[in-house]
Amino acid sequence: MNEAYIRDAVVHRLIPLPVDMEDVHAEHMEKPLQVDHSNLSSLKKTLDAFALKHGFVVKQMYRTTSNAKWACRPKLKSAQQEDERADTTCIFSVNANVRKAGGVYITSMNLNHNHALQTDDELESVDISSIEAQAIVWAMPPIGPSHRVADLCAGSGACSEKVLAAYPDIEIVLFDGAKDRLDLAVQRLRATVSSSSSRAISFHVADLNKISILRKAPFDVIVASLAVHVLVERPAHDCHPSSSTPPRRNDKEAEHKRVFQLMFNSLSPNGHVLLGDHVGQASLFSHLKWMEDVGFVDVDCAWRQDDFFVIGGRRPPHLRGQLVL
């Protein structure tokens, strides 16, 4: 990525308001960016260097392992100008998982006709993964002490913590491919465990890419926060220590269906799966379609914000007239 691209993106796509939408061409709205998709830090440094040289302000709005969003706007000379100017902010939404196209994408600017330009203080950092995990909980069906929940790729236990806050009497089982991450989950949930002797919480290190059904299945609910793209992509840092299975990236549909089939096999009849992830490996529509293909019903999207979404489905009580066991 070079400075000329950033200058074009900010100067030419930052359209002052009011704007005649007939003058806005397709190239103003979205443009592929050929850049090393694995290095978001370099992209941020390029933005910072451009901002310093040309008098722009860059504010990071959120960032995960492979996604980031920055807002970029002109730096005005005085507070009075800041108050009087009704501009928009150029939003750089970077999805580093769009690898098949040869790079990442910087998506369209935010044409906000109803609000003045936000100041730096108003461009708050957003913990998008926490919001997504909360959306998973809100989308869950009502559950109680007799219900069992599995958390796939549980990591440090952030999603399980929110599930337990909403349903404190359930049994929950956390699965992850790395013991050190589950150790963090134990620490996170330690206070929760000690506060209720009746609460059943267990942790299992498992290579989820080598099994077709979860240990201790069936479950009434399976949650998976930012897990599916990891299981599909199989990055080296996330593989189980004993795993020697190389990633298969030539058929993303088959890989997604393999993960969804694991969830389907591990659910009780009428059990629900709620998963949160982001587009990049596959579109939201593809996720929904592939869930239906493996047998889920009532498949729908419960929440979406920018590139992130929460979707769910239910395992039906019968398949082809036979009781699902």
C-alpha positions as CSV (number, residue, x, y, z in Angstrom):
1,M,0.0,0.0,0.0
2,N,1.4,3.4,-0.9
3,E,0.7,7.0,0.1
4,A,-1.0,7.8,-3.2
5,Y,-3.8,5.3,-2.5
6,I,-4.4,6.8,1.0
7,R,-4.5,10.3,-0.5
8,D,-7.0,9.2,-3.1
9,A,-9.1,7.4,-0.5
10,V,-9.2,10.3,1.9
11,V,-9.1,13.4,-0.3
12,H,-11.3,12.2,-3.2
13,R,-13.6,9.9,-1.2
14,L,-14.1,12.3,1.7
15,I,-17.1,14.2,0.2
16,P,-18.2,17.3,2.0
17,L,-21.9,17.7,2.8
18,P,-24.3,18.4,1.4
19,V,-23.5,16.1,-1.5
20,D,-25.3,15.4,-4.8
21,M,-25.5,11.6,-4.8
22,E,-25.6,11.6,-8.6
23,D,-22.0,12.7,-8.6
24,V,-20.9,9.8,-6.4
25,H,-19.5,7.1,-8.6
26,A,-19.0,3.4,-7.7
27,E,-15.2,3.9,-7.4
28,H,-15.9,6.3,-4.6
29,M,-17.7,3.7,-2.6
30,E,-15.5,0.6,-2.5
31,K,-12.1,-0.2,-3.9
32,P,-9.9,-3.3,-3.4
33,L,-6.5,-2.6,-1.7
34,Q,-3.6,-4.8,-2.7
35,V,-1.6,-5.0,0.5
36,D,0.0,-7.6,2.7
37,H,-3.1,-9.0,4.4
38,S,-1.1,-10.4,7.3
39,N,0.2,-7.1,8.6
40,L,-2.4,-4.7,9.9
41,S,0.3,-2.9,11.9
42,S,2.0,-1.8,8.7
43,L,-1.3,-0.5,7.4
44,K,-1.8,1.5,10.6
45,K,1.7,3.0,10.3
46,T,1.0,4.0,6.7
47,L,-2.2,5.7,7.8
48,D,-0.4,7.5,10.6
49,A,2.4,8.7,8.3
50,F,0.0,10.0,5.8
51,A,-2.1,11.7,8.5
52,L,1.0,13.4,10.0
53,K,2.2,14.6,6.6
54,H,-1.1,15.9,5.2
55,G,-2.9,17.1,8.4
56,F,-5.4,14.3,8.9
57,V,-6.5,12.6,12.1
58,V,-6.6,8.7,12.2
59,K,-8.6,7.0,15.0
60,Q,-8.7,3.3,15.6
61,M,-12.3,2.2,16.2
62,Y,-11.7,-1.5,16.8
63,R,-9.2,-4.2,16.0
64,T,-9.1,-8.0,16.3
65,T,-6.5,-10.5,15.1
66,S,-7.5,-10.2,11.5
67,N,-9.9,-7.2,11.3
68,A,-9.6,-3.5,12.0
69,K,-11.5,-0.3,11.5
70,W,-10.1,3.2,11.5
71,A,-11.7,6.6,11.0
72,C,-9.8,9.2,9.1
73,R,-10.8,12.9,8.8
74,P,-9.2,16.3,8.1
75,K,-7.6,18.1,11.0
76,L,-9.0,21.6,11.2
77,K,-7.0,24.6,12.3
78,S,-9.3,25.9,15.0
79,A,-12.0,24.7,17.3
80,Q,-14.4,27.2,15.7
81,Q,-13.8,25.5,12.3
82,E,-14.3,22.2,14.0
83,D,-17.7,23.2,15.2
84,E,-18.8,24.9,11.9
85,R,-17.7,22.2,9.5
86,A,-20.3,19.5,8.6
87,D,-18.1,16.9,7.0
88,T,-18.2,13.2,7.0
89,T,-15.6,10.7,8.2
90,C,-13.8,8.3,5.9
91,I,-14.1,4.8,7.4
92,F,-11.4,2.3,6.7
93,S,-12.9,-1.2,7.5
94,V,-10.1,-3.7,6.9
95,N,-10.9,-7.4,6.7
96,A,-7.6,-9.3,6.5
97,N,-9.4,-12.6,5.9
98,V,-10.3,-11.7,2.3
99,R,-7.3,-13.6,1.1
100,K,-8.6,-15.3,-2.0
101,A,-8.9,-12.0,-3.7
102,G,-5.2,-11.3,-3.2
103,G,-5.5,-8.6,-0.5
104,V,-7.7,-6.9,2.0
105,Y,-10.5,-4.5,1.3
106,I,-10.9,-0.9,2.5
107,T,-14.7,-0.5,2.3
108,S,-16.8,2.5,1.7
109,M,-16.6,5.8,3.5
110,N,-19.4,6.6,5.9
111,L,-21.8,9.0,4.2
112,N,-23.6,10.3,7.3
113,H,-25.9,13.1,6.2
114,N,-27.6,13.6,9.6
115,H,-24.7,14.2,11.9
116,A,-21.8,16.5,12.0
117,L,-18.2,15.2,11.9
118,Q,-17.3,13.3,15.0
119,T,-14.4,14.6,17.2
120,D,-11.6,12.3,18.2
121,D,-13.1,11.9,21.7
122,E,-16.4,10.8,20.2
123,L,-14.8,8.1,18.1
124,E,-14.7,5.6,20.9
125,S,-12.8,2.3,20.7
126,V,-15.3,-0.6,20.5
127,D,-14.8,-4.0,22.0
128,I,-16.6,-5.7,19.1
129,S,-15.9,-9.2,20.4
130,S,-17.5,-8.5,23.7
131,I,-20.6,-7.0,22.0
132,E,-20.8,-10.0,19.8
133,A,-20.6,-12.4,22.7
134,Q,-23.4,-10.5,24.5
135,A,-25.5,-10.8,21.3
136,I,-25.0,-14.6,21.4
137,V,-26.4,-14.6,24.9
138,W,-29.4,-12.5,23.9
139,A,-30.1,-14.8,21.1
140,M,-30.1,-18.0,23.2
141,P,-33.3,-19.7,24.0
142,P,-34.4,-19.7,27.7
143,I,-32.5,-22.3,29.6
144,G,-32.3,-23.5,33.2
145,P,-30.5,-25.8,35.7
146,S,-31.3,-28.9,33.7
147,H,-29.7,-27.6,30.5
148,R,-26.2,-28.2,29.3
149,V,-24.1,-25.7,27.2
150,A,-20.9,-26.2,25.2
151,D,-18.5,-23.3,24.3
152,L,-16.4,-24.1,21.3
153,C,-12.9,-22.5,21.0
154,A,-13.7,-21.0,24.3
155,G,-10.3,-19.3,24.6
156,S,-10.1,-17.2,27.8
157,G,-13.8,-17.9,28.6
158,A,-15.2,-14.4,27.7
159,C,-18.3,-15.9,26.1
160,S,-18.9,-18.4,28.8
161,E,-18.6,-15.7,31.4
162,K,-21.5,-13.8,29.7
163,V,-23.5,-17.0,29.4
164,L,-23.1,-17.8,33.1
165,A,-24.0,-14.2,34.1
166,A,-27.3,-14.7,32.3
167,Y,-27.9,-18.3,33.3
168,P,-26.0,-19.0,36.5
169,D,-27.4,-22.5,37.2
170,I,-26.6,-24.3,34.0
171,E,-23.8,-26.8,33.3
172,I,-21.3,-25.5,30.8
173,V,-18.3,-27.2,29.2
174,L,-15.5,-25.2,27.6
175,F,-13.5,-26.7,24.7
176,D,-10.3,-25.4,23.2
177,G,-7.3,-26.7,21.4
178,A,-4.8,-25.0,23.8
179,K,-4.4,-25.7,27.5
180,D,-2.8,-22.2,28.1
181,R,-6.0,-20.5,26.8
182,L,-8.2,-22.7,29.0
183,D,-6.0,-21.9,32.0
184,L,-6.9,-18.3,31.4
185,A,-10.6,-19.3,31.3
186,V,-10.2,-21.1,34.6
187,Q,-8.8,-17.9,36.1
188,R,-11.5,-15.8,34.6
189,L,-14.3,-18.0,35.9
190,R,-12.7,-18.9,39.2
191,A,-14.8,-16.3,41.1
192,T,-17.9,-17.5,39.3
193,V,-17.2,-21.1,40.2
194,S,-16.5,-20.4,43.9
195,S,-19.7,-18.3,44.2
196,S,-22.0,-21.3,43.6
197,S,-21.1,-24.8,44.6
198,S,-24.0,-26.2,42.5
199,R,-22.7,-24.7,39.3
200,A,-21.0,-27.3,37.0
201,I,-18.2,-26.0,34.9
202,S,-15.6,-28.2,33.1
203,F,-12.8,-27.6,30.7
204,H,-11.5,-29.9,27.9
205,V,-8.5,-29.6,25.7
206,A,-9.5,-31.1,22.3
207,D,-8.5,-30.9,18.7
208,L,-11.9,-30.0,17.4
209,N,-10.8,-30.6,13.8
210,K,-10.3,-34.3,14.5
211,I,-13.6,-35.2,16.1
212,S,-17.1,-35.6,14.8
213,I,-18.9,-35.2,18.1
214,L,-18.0,-33.4,21.3
215,R,-17.1,-35.1,24.5
216,K,-20.0,-35.1,27.0
217,A,-22.5,-34.6,24.1
218,P,-25.4,-34.1,23.6
219,F,-25.8,-30.5,24.6
220,D,-28.9,-28.3,24.7
221,V,-27.0,-25.2,23.4
222,I,-23.7,-24.8,21.7
223,V,-22.1,-21.3,21.5
224,A,-19.1,-20.4,19.4
225,S,-17.7,-16.9,19.5
226,L,-15.1,-16.1,16.7
227,A,-14.5,-19.9,16.4
228,V,-15.7,-21.1,13.0
229,H,-13.2,-19.1,11.0
230,V,-10.4,-20.4,13.2
231,L,-11.6,-24.1,12.8
232,V,-11.9,-23.6,9.1
233,E,-8.6,-21.8,8.6
234,R,-6.6,-23.7,11.1
235,P,-3.8,-21.2,11.8
236,A,-0.6,-22.6,13.2
237,H,-0.9,-20.7,16.4
238,D,-4.3,-22.1,17.1
239,C,-3.7,-25.8,16.3
240,H,-3.8,-28.5,19.0
241,P,-0.2,-29.4,20.0
242,S,-0.6,-33.0,18.7
243,S,-2.3,-32.0,15.4
244,S,-0.4,-32.9,12.3
245,T,-3.4,-32.3,10.0
246,P,-2.5,-29.5,7.5
247,P,-5.2,-26.9,6.7
248,R,-7.4,-27.6,3.8
249,R,-8.1,-24.3,2.2
250,N,-9.2,-25.5,-1.2
251,D,-12.8,-26.1,-0.3
252,K,-14.1,-23.6,2.2
253,E,-17.7,-24.9,1.8
254,A,-16.7,-28.4,2.8
255,E,-14.6,-27.1,5.7
256,H,-17.5,-25.0,7.0
257,K,-19.9,-27.9,6.7
258,R,-17.5,-30.1,8.6
259,V,-17.6,-27.6,11.5
260,F,-21.4,-27.2,11.3
261,Q,-21.8,-31.0,11.2
262,L,-19.7,-31.3,14.4
263,M,-22.1,-28.9,16.1
264,F,-25.2,-30.7,14.7
265,N,-24.0,-34.1,15.9
266,S,-23.3,-32.7,19.4
267,L,-26.8,-31.3,20.0
268,S,-29.8,-32.8,21.6
269,P,-33.1,-32.9,19.6
270,N,-34.4,-29.3,19.4
271,G,-30.9,-28.1,20.6
272,H,-29.7,-24.7,19.4
273,V,-26.4,-23.5,18.1
274,L,-25.5,-19.8,18.4
275,L,-22.3,-18.7,16.7
276,G,-20.7,-15.3,16.2
277,D,-18.1,-14.6,13.6
278,H,-17.1,-12.2,10.8
279,V,-17.3,-12.3,7.0
280,G,-14.1,-12.9,5.1
281,Q,-13.7,-16.7,5.0
282,A,-17.3,-16.8,3.7
283,S,-20.2,-14.5,3.4
284,L,-23.0,-14.3,6.0
285,F,-25.4,-15.8,3.4
286,S,-23.1,-18.7,2.8
287,H,-22.9,-19.5,6.5
288,L,-26.7,-19.6,6.7
289,K,-27.0,-21.8,3.6
290,W,-24.4,-24.3,4.7
291,M,-26.0,-24.6,8.2
292,E,-29.3,-25.5,6.4
293,D,-27.4,-28.0,4.2
294,V,-26.2,-30.0,7.2
295,G,-29.7,-30.2,8.6
296,F,-30.3,-27.1,10.8
297,V,-33.7,-25.5,10.8
298,D,-34.9,-22.0,11.9
299,V,-31.6,-20.7,10.6
300,D,-31.4,-16.9,10.9
301,C,-29.2,-13.9,11.7
302,A,-29.8,-12.5,15.2
303,W,-27.4,-9.6,15.1
304,R,-24.9,-7.9,12.7
305,Q,-22.6,-4.9,13.1
306,D,-20.2,-4.1,10.3
307,D,-18.3,-7.3,9.4
308,F,-19.5,-9.2,12.5
309,F,-22.6,-11.2,13.0
310,V,-24.4,-13.7,15.2
311,I,-26.4,-16.5,13.6
312,G,-28.2,-19.5,14.9
313,G,-30.1,-22.7,14.1
314,R,-31.9,-25.6,15.7
315,R,-31.5,-29.3,15.3
316,P,-34.9,-30.7,14.5
317,P,-36.4,-33.5,16.7
318,H,-36.8,-35.8,13.7
319,L,-34.9,-36.5,10.5
320,R,-36.6,-38.4,7.7
321,G,-39.2,-39.5,10.1
322,Q,-36.7,-41.0,12.5
323,L,-36.0,-39.8,16.0
324,V,-32.7,-38.0,16.3
325,L,-30.6,-39.7,19.0
